[in-house]
Amino acid sequence: MAEMRTFTVTARRMKNGRWAISNEELGAYSQVSRLDQIEEEMREALAYLAGINENEIEISIQPELDESVSTALEHLIAARNAEQAATANTKEISANTVRLLRNQGYSMRDIGTLLGVSHQRVSQLAAA
């Protein structure tokens, strides 16, 4: 199996809303309307310029964004990560609470009422 090579493609948003894209290492340049078009647009050119097969290429897209957009995206990603961690923690605490209540003889329906969930959800938590 061929070793994958990663190429960084920089994307700069132009005044007309299009993206100027480039890989300085190989001197590949183009334009796209949307960020999700970059890989398709650059893959063949990068493979040709590098002298390798297209399936040996990984593309790392680096959009150049103004500071306010970068900051907003960083905050969003941090909030999503915190939400995922909180969700995982909530599931673990819920499952532990269900086990405790089951061990003390509470019925599934009573546990559901105490937790504010259906007895079916209690069964799922008990099985977790």
N, C-alpha and C positions, 0 to 999 in steps of 0.2 A: 504494500500500500504506500502510495506517495505521501511524502511529508507535506502538511498544509503550510502555506505561507500566508501571513497576514499583511495586508496592505491598508494603510490609513488613508481615507479619503476625507478631505476637508470640504465642508459645505458652507458657503457664504451666501446669505440672502441678499439679493440685489433689489434695487428700488422698484423694479417691475414685478416683484413677487417671486420670480424664478430663483433657482439656486445655482450658483456657479460652483462646480465641483472639481476637485483636483487631487492628484497624487503627485507630490513634488518629487518623490524618490524616482519615479519612472517617467515623469513628465506627461502624465495623462490629464487631459482637461476636457470638460464638457459642461452642459447645462441640463437641468431637469426642472419640471414644474413642481414636483413634490419630493420630499425626503425619501419616501418609500420606493422611488424609482432609481435611486442611486446605484444599488447593487446590480440591477439588470443593465443599467447604462454603462457601468465601468468594468464589469467582469471580463468581457471579451477583450477590451483594450488592455487591461492589466495583464491578462494571460499572454496576449501577443507580445507586449513589451517585455515581459519577464521571461518569455520563452518556455512557459509551462502550460499545462492543461487548465481549463477553466474550473474543473472540479477540485483542483489543488489550491484554490484561492479562498481565503477568508477576507472579508472586507469589514474594517472597523470604521464606522462613520463618525466623524467629529464635527458636529455643527458649530460654527462660530456664532455665538449669540451675544446680544448686548447684556450688560450686567443685570439689569432688572429682570430680564427673562431667565437668565441663569439662576438668579437668586430665587425667583418664584418656583422654578422647576426643582431646585434643591430642597426647598421647603415642602413641596408636594411629595417628593420621594421620601423625605424623612417622616412626614405624616403618614404615608402609606405603610412604611416599615413599622412605625409605632402601632398603627392599627392592626397589622398582621400579628405583631407580637402580643398585643392585648387580646386579640381573638383567640390565639393559641392558649394564652394564660387562662382566659375565661372558660374555654373548653376543658382544660385540665382541672380547674377548680370545680366546675360543674360536675364532672365525672367523679371527683373525690367526694363531693357533697352527696351525690346520689348513692355512692357506695356506703358512706357513713349512715345515711338515713335507712338504706336497705338493711344494713347490719343491725340497726336498732328496731327493725320490724315495721317500718312505715310501708304502706302500700304504694304501688306505682302511681295510682291516681292522687293519693295524698301528697306524694313527692312532687308530682306535676303541679298541683295547686300551690304548694309552698314555693316552688321555683318559678311559677308563672309560665309553665310550658305544658304541652300536651303529655299525656301518659305515654304516647308513642315516642316522643322525644326522650322521655325518661328512660325508656327501654334502650334507645340508641346509646344514651350516655352510660347506662349500666353495662352495656356490652363493650364499651370503649376501654 
